Amino acid sequence: MFKVLFSYIGWSNVNYVMNNVKDPIRTLKIAGPLGLCICAALYLLANISYFAYVLLTMSITTASDIDSILQCCDQGGDREL
C-alpha cells in the first residue's frame, strides 16, 4: 500500500516542507480543512456554471415553448398547453 501512496512524488515533498515550518501541527490543522473547503467550493462552482450553461442553452432552443407558456399566463391560464 505504501508503494502506491509514494508513487506520487508529492508525498515525499511533504516531509521536506514540514521540516521547515515553524509550527507544523497548527499549520496542518489550518491548511487541511482550508484546502478541502477551497476544493469543494471550486467543485460546486464548476457544477453550478455547467448547469447554468445547460439551462441557458436549453432555454434558447425551446424559446417557442416558453412563448406558449407566457401567452397562456397572459390570457389568465384558460388555454391548455
N, C-alpha and C positions, 0 to 999 in steps of 0.2 A: 504494500500500500504506500509506503514512503517513497518508493521509486516513482510511482505515479505522481505523487504530490511534488516531488522535487524535480520532475521532468520539466516543469515550468521554471525557468531560471529566476523569475521574480521572487520566488520563495527564499532563495538563498540570499538575495539582496536585502531582505527584511532584517536579517541578523546584523549585517554591517551598519545599516541605517540606525537601528535601535541602540547600537553601542554608542552612537554619537548624540543621542537625545538626552537632555538633562533629566527628565522625569518620564521614563517610558511607560509606566503604568498609567499615569494621568493622561499622557498623550494618546495611548490606545483607547482609554475609556471615552475620550472625546472624539477622536478621529474615526473610530469604528462605527458608532451609530450615525455620526455626521455623514460619512461616506455612503452608508446604507440609505439614509434618507435622501441624499442627493441623487443617487442612482434610481431610487423608487420614484422620486419626483420627475426625473427626466423620462423614465419609462411611461409614467402616467401622461405627461405632456405629449409624448410621441403618439400614444394611443388616442388622446383627445384630438390632436391635429389630424390623425388619419381618419377618424370617424367624422370630423367636421368636413374634411375634403370629400369624403364619400357622400355624405348627406348633401353637400353643396352640388356636386355633380349629378346626383340623383334628382335634385330639385330642378336643375336646369333642363334635364332631359324629360322630366314629367311636368313641365310647366302647364301643359294643356289640362292635366288632371287637377292641378291647383286652381287654374282658372275656373273650372267647372265647380269646384268646391266653393270658391269665393262667390260665384254667381248664385249658387244655391243659398248661401248665407245672406246675400243681399236681398233675396226675394222672400226672406222670412223662414226659410227652411221648408217650404211647402213642396218643393220639387225634389224628387228622388234622384239619387245618383245612379 
